[in-house]
Every structure is written in C-alpha cells, then in structure tokens.
Amino acid sequence: MSTQKIHLALNTPRFDESLAFYRAFLGREPVKHKPGYAKFDVDDPGLNLTLNQAGELADGVRDINHLGIQVQSTEAVEEAKKRLEAVGFDLREERDTDCCYALQDKVWVTDPDGRGWEVFVVKVGDTRPELTASAGAGEPVAACC
C-alpha cells in the first residue's frame, strides 16, 4: 500500500448532486462532510478527493481536462463497469483504444459538473515507440483522448 495519494480539489456549483455522484462512484462515504465541503479518503487507489461548494462555472471553462483511476487489469475495468452500471450511471466504454500513445481498455462516466472520469488499464505502454519529441520526428499526432 502506498503512503502517497493523489489529491484532487474540485469546485462544484451542484454540491449535493456531486456528493451523491462521488459516494456512488467511489463506493464509500466521505470521511469528512461539512456544509459545502466533503472529503473522500481512498487507500486503493491512493486518492484524497475534496468537493468544495462554488458558484456557477463560466460556460465552456474547464480547469480540468478529465480525471481518472488507473487499475491493474481489464478485469478490474470490468468490475468497475458492473458497479457503475448497477448504480445507474451512463457509461461510455472503450476497448483496445490507442489513447495518449498507449493501448487501453476503459470506461467513462461524467459527473454533475460535466467532468469526465475514466477507469482504465494500460495494456501497452507505448504504441508509438519510434515517435519522439525531438525535432523532425514526424507530423504531430493527436496524442490524448
């Protein structure tokens, strides 16, 4: 077990909806819940996630591209898919997708504020090992999802 955790602090104008979403998505209750604030402390994967009540986000403004949890196997992705479907989330599934120059299986859900969350496994770490960032390495390729 790692002693380090990823910390994500998310502002949300839909605090109650977000709290319900993350309870279901993470499959647990927050360790701290105050007016306009909730903290989820997860050991596996190492995650410290806080929700903070905020005003409405400006249209089209996203300070986060997407968020994710990397798991160790396609079976773990499947387990997450079943759990998320069981609580009624709409899912988008990707199998053998080449994303960020890696071959991955994943499922996606969207939180109440429109943030995409993926649960994914990396099956091949580098699908383009010949491509480098050095000058003249070729035409730019869309790298990430």
N, C-alpha and C positions, 0 to 999 in steps of 0.2 A: 504494500500500500504506500502510495506516495504521500509525502507530507506537504507537497505543493498543490495548490488548487488554482484553477483559472477563476478570476473574479470578473463578473460582468455586472455593471450597474446600469439598469435600464430605466429611462424615464417613460412614464405612461400616463396619458390622459384618461385611460379606461382602467383604472386601478383594480376595481373589483373583478372585471372580466379577465384581466391579466392574471390576477391572483388565482382565479379558478382555472385558467388555462395552465399555469405552471404547476399547480397542485396535480392536475391530471397528467401533464406531460412528463413531469419528474416522478410521479407516483408516490408523493410524500407531502407532508405538511411543512410549512415554513418553521424554522427553529426560532424565529423572532417575527412577531406581527404587531405593528403599532399603527396608529392612524396614518395612512398614506405611506407606509413603509412595510416591506416584508423581506425577510432574508431566508433563502434556502441554502442549506449547507449539505453538500453531497460528497460522500467519500469516493464513490465509484460511479462515474468518473469524477475526479477531483474538481469540484465546482463550488464557488461561492457566488450565488446569484442574488442580487438585490433588485427589488422593484421600488420605484420612487414615484409618488403621485406628481404629475406635472400638468401644465396647461396643454392645450391642443398643439400638436406638432404642425409646423408650417407645411403646406401642400408640397409634395414632392421632395421634401427634405428628409434624408435618411443619413444618420451619422454612422450607421452600421450597415454593411452590405448584406451579410447574413451571419447566422450563428450555427454552431454545430457541435455534435458529440461524436468523436471517433471511437468506434468499437473494434474488437479484435477479429470478427468473423462475419461472414454473410449470415450465419445462423443467428448472431446477435442482432443484425439488422432485421431479420425476420421476426424475432421475438419482440423487438420494438414496434414493428409494423402491426403485429397482432394486438399488442397492448393499446396502441394509439387508436386503432380501429374500434377496439372494444369500448373506448370512452367516447366514440363518435366523431373523432377528428376526420376531416377530409385530408387525404394523403395524395401526394404525388410520388410515384415510385420510379427509380432509375436503376437499371441493371446494366452492368458492363459499360458504364458511361465513362468516356475519357474527359475528365474534368481536372483542370489545373495540372495538366500533363501527368495524370495518374489515372489508372483504371480503378473504378469504384462501383460498389453497389450502395444504394442509399434510398431513404425515404425522407420526404419533406412534409412539414406542417407549417402553418402560418399562424402567428399569434394575433391577438386582437388589434394590435397596432400595425399589422402588415409586415412584421419581421419574419423572414424565412428561417426555419430551423431544419437542419438536416441531421439524421443519424446515419453514419456512413462507415464503410470499411474500405481501406486501400488494399486492392488486390495486387496491383503492380505499381511500384513507387515512382517509376519514371517511364512514361510511354514514348518519350522522345529523347533518349539519352544523347543522340547525336546533335541535338539543338542546344546551343549555348548562348549566353547573353553577350558574348564578345562581338565586336563589330564585324559585319559581313557574314553573320551566321545564317542568314536567310531572311525571308519575309516574316514579318511579325505574324504570330498565330494567336487567335483568341484563346487565352490560357485558362481562364476560370469561368465557372458557371454563372 
